Each structure stands twice: as C-alpha cells, then as structure tokens.
Amino acid sequence: MWTELGKCLEEFLFGDHRPPVNLTYEERISHEQLDVRMIRLIQEEILPRASHTPPSFISHMMDLLNRGSVHATSPQPLTTAELYNPLPATLRATDPQAINTLPLREQFAKSCF
C-alpha cells in the first residue's frame, strides 16, 4: 500500500503530463494551488506520523519535497536571460501560447521547503 501511495503522489506532483495549451493563467494558478495542498498534506499529515509509517515511504516523501525546489521542477536550470525574460522573442504576453510558457510553481517550490 505504501509503495502505491508514494507512486500516486509522485505521479500527481511530477508526472510527465503537460497542461493543455488553452489553460488560462487563473486555471494554472488553481492547479498550482492544488499541488501546494498536496505538499502541505505530506508535511502536516504524513511526516509528523513518521514513526508509524515505513522508513522507505518517509524517505520517498522527503525525496518528493526535495524535487519541489525551483531547480528540480524545471526541466533544466533557467538561464539568467530566461529568469528576466521568460517569453520567447516571438511571443507577446497576451498570446495564448505565452501563458503556457511562463514559469510558475513558485508557491509550490516555496511550500516544499
């Protein structure tokens, strides 16, 4: 059971699925807030009960929290140029594609610490 729960949480938080390109900025924020709630669940409900759960599961949960850092959630570390101008030069901030290229998950990364 613990192994499956760990896999489920990992897939939910870090799966290979990409958001649809037509997702609005508000919807992306809502998705991030759900991820933050899952991290808080791990921090507030699972980790305090570590003595009652298998050590391998707790280790897996700690690994998930570590992966939530800004560098780990990016496919590759952002360059300085990307940090200050995250949009490709061919896109304007109002373009639908631009919304899906903006780096988000800042609150998610902060909640993992």
BAKOLDO-48193 format. One record per atom (N, C-alpha, C): x, y, z; residue in one letter. Coordinates in pm, whole numbers, padded with zeros to 5 digits, always signed. Each point is the difference from the previous one (the first is absolute). Layout:
% BAKOLDO-48193
XYZa/...
END
This chain:
% BAKOLDO-48193
+00081-00119+00000m/-00081+00119+00000m/+00087+00127+00000m/+00104+00002+00084w/+00083+00120+00012w/+00073+00031-00130w/+00046-00104-00066t/+00070+00019-00128t/-00094+00061-00103t/-00122-00051-00006e/-00097+00051-00096e/-00040+00144+00032e/-00017+00032+00127l/-00032+00137+00039l/+00113+00095-00039l/+00123-00042+00023g/+00116+00082-00040g/+00004+00023-00150g/-00026-00105-00077k/-00001+00013-00147k/-00112+00094-00045k/-00115-00011+00065c/-00115+00084-00035c/+00032+00148+00026c/+00056+00030+00116l/+00036+00139+00032l/+00107+00052-00095l/+00097-00083-00032e/+00106+00041-00093e/-00056+00029-00138e/-00086-00086-00049e/-00060+00021-00133e/-00087+00125-00001e/-00074+00021+00107f/-00087+00118+00009f/+00082+00128-00003f/+00108+00004+00075l/+00079+00122+00012l/+00102+00020-00111l/+00055-00110-00053f/+00112+00011-00094f/-00017-00084-00125f/-00121-00038-00034g/-00023-00083-00118g/+00042+00070-00128g/+00010-00075-00106d/+00043+00053-00130d/-00110+00076-00074d/-00117+00008+00058h/-00112+00066-00069h/+00023+00150-00006h/-00039+00060-00111r/+00013+00144-00022r/-00139+00061+00003r/-00014+00122+00049p/-00132+00064-00001p/-00043+00032-00143p/-00130+00000-00025p/-00047+00037-00134p/+00045+00142-00036p/+00023+00024-00126v/+00048+00132-00043v/-00105+00108+00021v/-00126-00036+00009n/-00105+00101+00016n/-00034+00027+00146n/+00081-00048+00093l/-00022+00023+00142l/+00026+00147+00031l/-00092+00064+00070t/+00019+00142+00034t/+00101+00014+00113t/+00046+00120+00018y/+00094+00029+00109y/-00064-00035+00134y/-00127+00037+00018e/-00071-00029+00125e/-00012-00150+00023e/-00023-00076-00106e/-00009-00145+00013e/+00135-00060+00038e/+00106+00055-00056r/+00134-00049+00037r/+00029+00028+00146r/-00038+00117+00047i/+00018+00034+00142i/-00081-00096+00087i/-00121-00030-00042s/-00084-00094+00073s/+00064-00139+00008s/+00060-00045-00109h/+00068-00129-00002h/+00120+00002+00097h/+00072+00111-00001e/+00115+00011+00091e/-00047-00003+00145e/-00112+00065+00029q/-00052+00001+00136q/-00038-00141+00046q/-00051-00080-00091l/-00031-00139+00034l/+00128-00077+00031l/+00104+00023-00078d/+00130-00063+00028d/+00053+00043+00137d/-00016+00127+00033v/+00045+00051+00130v/-00078-00069+00112v/-00128-00020-00019r/-00080-00071+00102r/+00050-00143+00019r/+00041-00065-00109m/+00053-00136+00013m/+00132+00001+00077m/+00084+00100-00024i/+00126+00011+00074i/-00029+00023+00148i/-00096+00085+00028r/-00035+00026+00141r/-00055-00125+00067r/-00073-00080-00075l/-00050-00126+00053l/+00116-00090+00041l/+00101-00007-00086i/+00119-00079+00032i/+00067+00055+00126i/+00017+00133+00005q/+00071+00061+00111q/-00078-00007+00131q/-00130+00015-00006e/-00079+00012+00122e/-00066-00129+00047e/-00022-00093-00093e/-00071-00122+00038e/+00086-00126-00006e/+00098-00002-00089i/+00081-00121-00016i/+00129+00008+00081i/+00078+00106-00020l/+00131+00009+00067l/-00010+00001+00153l/-00099+00067+00060p/-00009-00004+00146p/-00028-00141+00055p/-00046-00089-00084r/-00029-00137+00041r/+00106-00099-00053r/+00119+00051-00018a/+00107-00081-00059a/+00029-00126+00081a/-00018+00006+00129s/+00030-00118+00082s/-00101-00113-00022s/-00111+00032-00066h/-00104-00100-00025h/-00007-00045-00146h/+00095+00045-00080t/+00000-00036-00142t/+00137-00058-00036t/+00006-00078-00105p/+00129-00061-00039p/+00105+00107-00035p/+00123-00022+00045p/+00107+00096-00031p/+00018+00025-00150p/-00020-00102-00082s/+00016+00019-00145s/-00105+00097-00054s/-00120-00002+00057f/-00105+00092-00044f/+00035+00143+00042f/+00047+00017+00122i/+00039+00134+00047i/+00115+00053-00086i/+00093-00085-00031s/+00111+00040-00088s/-00052+00045-00136s/-00097-00072-00053h/-00060+00035-00129h/-00068+00137+00010h/-00070+00025+00110m/-00067+00129+00018m/+00103+00113+00009m/+00110-00024+00068m/+00105+00101+00010m/+00062+00026-00139m/+00016-00104-00078d/+00050+00016-00137d/-00094+00087-00082d/-00132-00021+00017l/-00097+00082-00074l/+00010+00146+00041l/+00016+00026+00128l/+00014+00138+00046l/+00127+00063-00057l/+00107-00077-00003n/+00125+00052-00058n/-00015+00030-00148n/-00074-00083-00071r/-00020+00023-00144r/-00081+00125-00026r/-00073+00046+00098g/-00085+00117-00018g/+00074+00132-00005g/+00130-00003+00018s/+00075+00125-00007s/-00007+00057-00141s/+00028+00124-00015v/-00010+00068-00130v/+00086-00068-00105v/+00122-00037+00035h/+00089-00063-00098h/-00050-00137-00041h/-00057-00074+00093a/-00044-00136-00031a/-00128-00001-00082a/-00085+00100+00013t/-00125-00001-00076t/+00019+00049-00142t/+00110+00068-00027s/+00028+00042-00137s/+00068-00116-00071s/-00034-00023-00128p/+00067-00107-00073p/+00151+00020-00004p/+00042+00126+00001q/+00142+00032+00009q/+00008+00134+00072q/+00112+00029+00068p/+00010+00128+00070p/-00020+00117-00095p/-00069+00103+00048l/-00026+00117-00082l/+00127+00085-00013l/+00019+00054-00118t/+00111+00093-00021t/-00040+00136+00055t/+00096+00089+00016t/-00030+00135+00048t/-00098+00069-00094t/+00019-00016-00130a/-00090+00062-00098a/-00142-00051+00017a/-00015-00130+00025e/-00134-00057+00017e/-00065+00048+00129e/+00081+00024+00104l/-00056+00049+00125l/-00059+00139-00015l/+00066+00085-00079y/-00044+00137-00016y/-00092+00022-00119y/-00001-00091-00096n/-00086+00011-00117n/-00043-00142-00039n/-00099-00058+00073p/-00034-00139-00021p/-00073-00030-00131p/-00044+00102-00073l/-00073-00023-00123l/+00093-00003-00120l/-00018-00094-00091p/+00076+00003-00124p/-00027+00132-00073p/+00097+00048-00072a/-00012+00130-00068a/-00117+00003-00098a/-00043-00116-00050t/-00108-00004-00098t/-00139+00008+00064t/-00008-00003+00134l/-00130+00003+00066l/-00019+00129+00078l/-00125+00046+00006r/-00037+00112+00086r/-00069-00057+00122r/+00000+00071+00110a/-00059-00050+00124a/-00149-00029-00015a/-00067+00061-00098t/-00143-00022-00017t/-00032-00121-00088t/+00100-00058-00064d/-00022-00117-00084d/-00035-00122+00086d/-00096-00083-00045p/-00035-00118+00078p/+00120-00092+00026p/+00089-00013-00096q/+00118-00084+00020q/+00091+00055+00108q/+00003+00131+00011a/+00089+00064+00098a/-00039-00039+00142a/-00129-00009+00025i/-00047-00034+00135i/+00058-00134+00042i/+00010-00094-00091n/+00050-00133+00034n/+00152-00008+00001n/+00071+00106-00034t/+00146-00003+00007t/+00051+00073+00124t/-00087+00070+00069l/+00043+00073+00119l/+00039-00098+00111l/+00115+00021+00063p/+00036-00088+00110p/-00092+00027+00118p/-00063-00103+00049l/-00087+00012+00116l/+00055-00089+00110l/-00086-00044+00085r/+00031-00092+00108r/+00093+00064+00103r/+00002+00133+00005e/+00081+00066+00102e/-00052-00033+00140e/-00132+00008+00017q/-00057-00033+00131q/+00021-00147+00032q/-00008-00085-00101f/+00024-00142+00018f/+00142-00022+00053f/+00098+00063-00065a/+00139-00015+00041a/+00021+00051+00142a/-00061+00115+00032k/+00015+00056+00135k/-00061-00093+00106k/-00110-00064-00033s/-00067-00086+00098s/+00079-00127+00027s/+00092-00036-00090c/+00079-00122+00017c/+00114+00017+00101c/+00029+00124+00039f/+00111+00022+00095f/-00047-00014+00141f/
END
